[in-house]
Amino acid sequence: MADNLVSLVMQFLTPDLVTRIAAALGLDRTNTQTAVGAAVPALLAGLGSVAAKPGGAQSLADTVKQQSGVLDSFASMVGGGGQSSLLEKGSQMLTSLLGSGDQTVLAGAVGKVAGLGQNASGSLLGMLAPVVMGVIGRLQGARGIDAGSIASLLSSQKDNIAAALPSGLGNLLGGTGLLDSLGGAARTATAAGGEAARTAASAVYSAGNTGQRAASAAASGLPKWLYWVGAAVVVALLIYLFARPAEQAVQQGANAVQNLTVGGVDLGKQVTDSISSLRTTLGGITDAASAQAALPKLREVTGQIDKVSGMAGQLSAEQRKALAAITSPLMPAVNQLFDKVLTIPGVAEILKPAIDAMKQKLAALAA
């Protein structure tokens, strides 16, 4: 498919519209632009993972149909009387599709990448969700919207989504199921390219402001072409000056992850793998019998976390902070699963001691 879904969403979210969104939510414009650049591919990745689950594609198709026409009214709702309704419906939509746990983790991760608080990034996600759905609906309109077409679209876009996903965000979401649709190899291969693309986008955003100044200059009698030449030079310089440091930052981030290796064990990867295994195990518990069957796996994961905790003593203070930064965003979803499992009749008597111990060990790593 020739269309790049990430690009289509970002084209709708023009710099002017992002500025209005920032003002409506009371956020810094630059931080909001960064958050939008992270949130859009992350949302699409999450939707792709939803589409791969049984019944998920149909739920997505139904949701997309409900957002018909939202793009036409979106701009008027931002900062207007319909904003509260837009935010509420967008948040409810994400809760229904992703689950409140993954939605919370996603908001926290986007906030960390963009320098926004949890509530602010959560509100932004609620505002962006209808836009993402609206663009999918507009793109699929001529082809027809059904479960098969939605699943096919999102599957075909995984390389584009992976290329746009910030590497830092990918690390923060590594222990969730939000990125399952992309595949680990695709995310690793495209992380640096995504960072460079976002730097270029920032340069284009600056050039847009230069273009506005060009229009004003033309009105004052100065040759417009002179300012457009200047705008092109600005874009080239910004890309040259900032894209290279961005690539270096990605490499430094990769080195930092490698520096969490102790005795041949990558502690960061071990934590995310263990938590992913834990989430899968907890998700399969439906009654006392399945809880009893899951107990050996929970003990195995506890042993893995104990191993990480023991080796973490060999890390420097900065490395410990890096390990905590990997663990902390994953905890809300895990704790929610813990609480959910313990409410199942007959399960608490079997698993509560193991779960309480696991909670303490994970909290210590996240501290």
N, C-alpha and C positions, 0 to 999 in steps of 0.2 A: 504494500500500500504506500503510495507516494506521500500522503499526508503525514506530517509529524504532529502528533496530538499535543505534545508539550508545547511546541511552538504556537499552535493554534490557540491554546489557552492563554499563553503569554501575550500573544498579539491582541487578544481581547482586553487583557489587563494592561492597558497603556500606562505610560508614566503618569499621565494626568489622572487617570482613574485610581492608580495606586496612591497618589498623593491625596486624593479625596477619601479613600478608604482609611489612610493613616489619620487624617484629620477627624474623620467620623469616629474612630476608635480611640482618639487621643494618643496616638503613637508617633514616634519619630519616623520621618519619611524614609530615611536611609535604612533603618532597621526593618521597616515594613517591606521595603523592596527586597532586602535579603531574605526575609521570611517568606515572601511570596515565591521567590525563586527556589526555595527549599521545599515549601509546602506543596506546590503543584505536582512535581514529579513524585513526591512521597505519597500524596493522595492517589495518584494514578497507579502507583505500584501496589498500594493497599487494595484498590479496586480490582486490579488484576488478580491478586491473591484471592479476593472474595469470589471472583468469577470462576476460579479453578475449583471451588468447593461445591459439593452437591447442593443444587438449588440456588447457589450464589448468583449465577449468571441471570437466572430468571428474576431474582430480587433486584438486581441491578437494572435489568430491562424495565421492570415496573417503575422503579424510581426515576429512571431517565424520562420515561413517558410523562411522569407527574411534573417534571420541570420544563415542560414545553412552554416556550415564550418567556422564560425567566431572563434570558439575555437581553430581550427588548426592554424590560422594565428595571433591570438591575441598577443602571446608573442613576435613575431617578429615586431608587429606594435607599441608596447610600447617603447617609446624612439626613434622610427624610423620615417621614412618618412610618414608612414600611420597614425601616431598618431592624427594629426589634423583632418583627415577625420573620424577617429574612434570616437573622442570626439564630433564632430559636428553631426554625424549620431545618436550617442547615446542620445545626448541632444534633438534632434528633435524627436526621438522615444518617449522619456518621455513626451515631450510637447504634442504630439499627443494622447498619451494614458491617461496621468494623468491630462493634462491641465497645462498651464503655472503657474497658481496660486498655485496649490498643489505642483507642481515641485519646485517652489521657497520656499514654506514653508518647504518642505522635506529637501532641501539643507541647509536651515538655521538651522533646528532642528538637523541634523546630524553634522553640524559644531559646534553647541553649545555643543553637547555631546562629541565630539572629540577634541575640541579646535582648530578648523579650521575656516577660514573666509568663508563668503558666496560664493565667487567666487571659492575658492579652493574646497569646498565641492561640489559645482555645477559641476565642472570639473570632480571630482572623480565619481559622479553619472553618468555623461555622459560616462565615461570609463567603469563603471561596468554594465550598462544596457545591452550592447550586450552580456556580459558574462552570466548574468542571463537568457537572452533569449536563448543563445546557449545551456546552461545546460538543460533548459526545453525542447528544441528541441531534444537534444541528448537522454534525458530520454523518450520522447514520440515517438522517431523515429520508434521503432519497433511496437508500438501500432497504429501509424497513428496520424497525427496532424489535429485536427478539433476543432470546437467550443466546442462540447460536451466533448471531452477528456481533453482539456485545463481547462475548468470550473471544471470538476471532479477532476483533479489533484490538482488544487489550493485549492479547498474545502477540499480535504482529508488532506492537509498539514497545516491547520490552527493551530492545536495544536503545531506542530513543529515550525512554524513561531512565534507563541506567546511566546513559551519558549525561543526563541533566541532574542526576541526584548528587548532592554534595557528599564527598567521601566522609566527612565528619558525621553527617547525618546517617549515612549508611552504617557506621560503626555504632552509633547510639541505638539504632533499630535492629541491630544484628541478632538479638535474642528473641525478637518477636516474629510473628508470622507475616508481618506487613510486606516484607521483601521477598517472600517465597517465590512469587511469580517471575522474578528477575533472574534468579540463579546466581550463586556466588561468583562464578567465573566472569559473568557479564559485568557484575558490579565492580569487581577488582580491575578488570581491563579498562573500564571507562571512567574511573574515578578522576584521574588527572584531566582528562578531556572535559569532564563536566565542570571542573573548577575554572578552566580556561574559558569555557563558554560563558560562565556567569560573569567573569571579569569583562569579557567582551560586551556582555549585555549592559554592564554598568557604564562602559564607555559610550555605548549607543545612547543610553539614558542621558549622559552629559551632553552628547552631541545634539540631542533633541532640544535641550535648553539653549544651546548655541544657535540652533535653527530658529527658535523663537526670537532671539536677539537679532538674527539676520533680518527677519521680517520688520522688526522695529527700525533697524538701521536703514532699510530700503525706504521706509516712509520719511526718513530725515534727509534723503537725497544721496546717500552713499551707495556705491554700486553693490547690489545684492550678491553678485558672483564672488566678490572679494571675501565676504563673510562665509559663503559656502565653502570656499577653498580653505579658509581658516578652520571651519568645522571639521573638514576631512583630516586636516593636519592634527587637530586635537584628538580625534578618534584614533588615528594611527599611533600617536604618542602614548595615549592612555593604554592601548592594548599592549604596546611594547613594554612600557614601564611597569604595568601591573600584572600582566599575564605571566611573565617570568617569575616574579616573586610568588604568585599564586601557585605555580607549579612547584616551586621550591618548598612552599608551605605544605603542599600535599605530600611531597617526599619526606619532609621532616615529620609529618604526622605518621607516615608509614614507618619511619625509623623509630618513632616513639613507641608504636605498637610492638615492633620487633624487640625493643629494649625491655619489654615486659617478659621476655623469655628467661626462665631460670631453670638450670639443669636440663635444658632441651625441651622444656614445656612452656608454651606460649600461654601465660596466665590469662591474658585478655580473651583469647579464643576459648580457653578452657571454661571461663566463666559464662560466656555467651552460649557455648555448646551445652553446658550443664543446665542452664536456665531454659534453653529451648527444649531439651529433653524433659525437664521438669514440667514445663507447660503441657507438653504432649501427654505425659503420664497423668497429670491431674485432669486434663480434658477428657480422658477415657474413663474416669470414675463416675459411676452412676448409681451404685448401691454398695452394700457392705461386702458382697462377694468380689466385686471389681476392686474395691479398696484393699481387701486382703491380698489380691493378686498383684496390686501395684506397690505393695509395701517393700518388696526386695529392690525394685527399681528406685524408689525414694531413698532407700538406704545406700544404694550405689551412688546416686547423685550427691548425697550427704558426704560420702567418702571423697568424691571429687572436689567438693567445696572445701573439705578439711585439708586436702592436699594443697589447694590454692592458698588457703589461709596460712598454712605452715611455710610455704615458699615465699609468700608475700613479705615475710620478715626480712628477706634478703634484698628487697627493693629499697631504693632511695625514697625520700619523702615525696619528691615530685612524681616518681613512678607509682607510688601508692595513690596519689591524687588521680593519676591517669586511670588506674584500675578502678577507683571509686567512681570516676566519671563514666566508665563503661557500665558498671553495675547499677548505679543509682536510678537511671531512667527506666530500667527494666522492672524495678520493684513494684510500682503501683499495680501493674497487670498481674504479677505473680501473687501479690497479697490478696488481690481480688479473687483469684482462683482458689487460694487457700481458704478464704472465708466462704466461698460458694460451696466448696467440697465439704467443709465441716458442717454445713447445714443439711446435708443429705442424711436421712435417717440411718442410724447404725454406723456411720462412717467415723464420726468423731471419736468413738471409743477405740477404734482401730488405729487411726492416723494422727490424732492430735499430738501425742508426744513427739512423733517424728516431724510433724509440721512445725511445732513450736521450736524444736531444735534447729530446723532448717531456717526459720525466720531469723533467729538470733545470728546464725552464721552469715547469712546474706546481708543482714543489717550491718554487721561489723565490717564486711567488705565494702559496703556502700558508704560508710561513714567517712 
